[in-house]
Structure formats: structure tokens, C-alpha cells
């Protein structure tokens, strides 16, 4: 059963990627344009972590996102990120291009809220003085990340905010395994936002 669940999880990930590519190709074909993929200004990355002491008892968590640079396309003048490129108190897609997605092999609990297994989108609502929040949503899965669909939130949770000793030039999301819990860390400029989660089996 565990093996079957993993296969479903990987199939969901593949469907998101294929669905996005097909939608882009169809849009171009209808316009009578050749189907070519232009180079992206921001690299894309998929990260994952298994949270648990042993592989059979662990939960797989994966995040796929675009990684914009502080300077557009990694070249030229550095932009101010928090409060300018990413506005205070506004929902932001937490990345570039398509909506950032999180894939959960099993449900997780975050600050007393249950996020079901499956594929969801993530976005951030940063605040300069109040609590910044991370949202788990069922909106815009496999679609362009903006505008953010706030109507389909599953949950919003508060983020811990910390100053980093050195500036991070490119949006970086880190997943950590602490055996019984995991952590999502969001790093950009000299700021880190983080939140812990607990797998539910």
C-alpha cells in the first residue's frame, strides 16, 4: 500500500509538469506560432525531504518552484525584495512563473491545521511589522502563479522571521528533516521565514 501511495504521488507530480507544458503548447499552436520554449529568466527547481527516522516510516514532502534572482535574470542592478518586489501585506506567489507547488505523500499538521495529502500551491503574505504568513491553497495548481487565488486557501500559518548573516541573492526554499517534524525555510535577501510541520500517518 505504501508503494502504491508513492506511485500515485509521483504520478501527480508528472501530471502537473505535463499539464503545464501541454497548456503552453496548445496556446501557442492556436496562435499559429511554432511551439518553442523560450529561455527562462529564473531557474526552476524541485526539492524534497523525507521526514522520519527510517524510510518505510517516513513522509515524502516535495516543493517545486521558480527561483528568481535579486537582480532580474541574475544580471544588472540588484532589486529591493521585501517590501518592494514582494509587497508587504500582499499575497505573492513565492517564486516565479508557474505557481509554487508542494506535494505531500501523507497529510501534515502545521500549527494545529491539517493539510491533506496530495498537491497544493504555496504562497506567502509577508508583513513588515506583523506576522508574515504562508498559505496552502488548492488554487492555480499547474497554472501561472499570478494572480494568486486567495479564495481556495486550505490554511494560512504564521512564519517565524529571522535575519540572515549574509544576503541570499536568489530565492531559496529549504526543507529539513528533524525526525518527528520537518521545517520549511524561505530565504531571500537577508531574511529567513520558517515554519515547522508534523507528518500525520
C-alpha positions in Angstrom: 0.0 0.0 0.0 2.9 2.4 0.8 4.5 1.6 -2.5 1.2 2.3 -4.3 0.8 5.6 -2.5 4.3 6.7 -3.6 3.4 5.8 -7.2 0.3 8.0 -7.0 2.4 10.8 -5.5 5.0 10.7 -8.4 2.2 10.4 -11.0 0.6 13.6 -9.6 3.9 15.4 -9.9 4.3 14.2 -13.5 0.8 15.3 -14.4 1.4 18.8 -13.2 4.5 19.2 -15.3 2.9 17.6 -18.4 -0.3 19.6 -17.9 1.6 22.9 -17.8 3.7 22.1 -20.9 0.6 20.9 -22.8 -1.3 24.1 -21.9 1.6 26.3 -23.1 1.9 24.3 -26.3 -1.8 24.5 -27.1 -1.9 28.2 -26.5 1.0 28.8 -29.0 -0.5 26.4 -31.5 -3.8 28.2 -31.5 -1.9 31.4 -32.3 -0.3 29.8 -35.3 3.1 30.1 -33.6 5.9 27.5 -33.6 6.0 25.6 -30.3 9.3 26.7 -28.8 10.2 27.1 -25.2 11.9 30.4 -24.5 14.7 30.5 -22.0 13.5 31.4 -18.5 14.9 34.3 -16.6 14.6 32.3 -13.4 15.8 28.7 -13.0 13.3 26.1 -11.7 14.0 23.6 -9.0 12.3 20.7 -7.2 13.4 20.0 -3.7 12.3 17.2 -1.3 12.8 15.7 2.1 11.7 12.5 3.8 10.6 13.3 7.4 11.1 10.4 9.7 13.7 8.1 11.3 13.5 5.4 8.6 12.5 5.3 5.0 9.5 2.9 5.5 8.1 5.2 8.2 8.9 8.5 6.6 6.7 11.0 4.7 7.9 12.5 1.4 7.5 16.3 1.0 8.4 18.0 -2.2 8.3 21.6 -3.4 8.7 22.8 -7.0 9.3 26.5 -7.6 10.9 29.1 -9.8 13.9 30.8 -8.3 14.2 34.5 -9.2 17.4 36.4 -8.5 17.7 39.7 -6.7 18.8 41.2 -10.0 16.4 40.4 -12.8 17.6 37.4 -14.7 20.7 37.3 -12.5 22.2 40.4 -14.2 22.2 44.1 -13.7 21.1 46.1 -10.7 20.0 44.4 -7.5 16.4 44.9 -6.7 15.0 45.5 -3.2 13.0 42.4 -2.5 10.9 42.5 0.7 8.6 45.5 0.7 9.2 46.4 -2.9 9.4 43.5 -5.4 7.5 41.4 -2.9 5.0 43.9 -1.4 4.1 44.0 2.3 0.7 42.5 3.2 0.0 41.3 -0.4 -0.3 37.7 -1.5 2.8 36.7 -3.5 3.3 33.5 -5.5 6.6 32.7 -3.7 8.7 32.3 -6.7 8.4 33.0 -10.5 6.4 31.7 -13.4 4.0 28.9 -12.5 2.6 28.7 -9.0 4.9 27.1 -6.4 3.6 23.6 -5.6 4.0 21.4 -2.6 3.4 17.6 -2.8 2.6 15.6 0.3 2.8 11.9 0.4 0.8 12.0 3.7 -1.1 14.7 5.5 0.9 17.2 7.6 -0.1 19.3 10.5 1.0 22.9 10.7 0.2 25.0 13.8 -2.9 22.7 14.5 -4.1 22.9 10.9 -4.2 19.7 8.8 -3.0 19.9 5.2 -4.2 16.9 3.3 -2.0 14.6 1.2 -1.7 15.5 -2.5 -0.7 18.5 -4.5 -1.3 22.1 -3.3 0.1 25.5 -4.1 2.1 27.7 -1.7 2.2 31.5 -1.5 3.4 34.0 1.0 1.9 37.1 2.6 4.9 39.0 4.1 4.4 41.7 6.7 6.9 44.3 7.8 5.7 44.6 11.4 3.0 42.0 11.9 3.2 38.2 11.4 4.0 37.0 7.9 2.0 34.1 6.7 2.5 31.0 4.5 -0.7 29.9 2.7 -1.5 26.3 1.5 -4.0 26.5 -1.3 -5.9 24.5 -3.9 -5.9 27.4 -6.4 -3.8 27.7 -9.6 -2.3 24.2 -9.4 -0.2 23.7 -12.6 -1.1 27.3 -13.8 0.7 30.6 -13.9 1.3 31.8 -10.4 -0.4 35.2 -10.7 -2.9 36.5 -9.8 -2.8 34.5 -6.5 -6.1 32.7 -5.9 -6.8 33.5 -2.2 -10.3 32.1 -2.3 -9.1 28.5 -2.3 -7.0 28.6 0.8 -6.7 25.4 2.8 -4.9 27.1 5.6 -2.7 30.1 6.5 0.0 29.8 9.1 2.3 32.3 10.8 6.0 32.3 9.8 9.0 32.9 12.1 11.1 35.8 10.8 14.9 35.9 11.3 17.8 38.0 9.9 20.4 36.1 8.0 24.1 37.0 8.5 24.7 37.2 4.7 22.4 38.2 1.8 20.9 35.4 -0.3 21.0 36.5 -3.9 18.3 34.1 -5.2 15.1 32.9 -3.7 15.9 29.7 -1.8 13.5 27.3 -0.2 14.9 24.6 2.2 13.2 21.5 3.5 14.7 19.9 6.7 14.1 16.6 8.4 14.1 16.7 12.2 12.8 13.0 12.5 9.4 13.7 14.1 9.0 17.1 12.5 10.1 18.9 9.4 10.8 22.6 8.6 10.1 24.8 5.6 12.6 27.7 5.3 12.3 30.6 2.8 15.5 32.6 2.3 16.0 35.8 0.3 18.0 38.9 0.8 18.9 38.9 4.5 15.6 37.5 5.7 14.6 33.9 6.5 11.0 32.9 7.1 10.3 29.4 8.6 7.6 27.1 9.8 7.6 23.6 11.3 5.2 20.8 10.4 4.4 17.3 11.7 3.6 14.4 9.4 0.3 12.6 10.1 0.2 8.9 9.2 
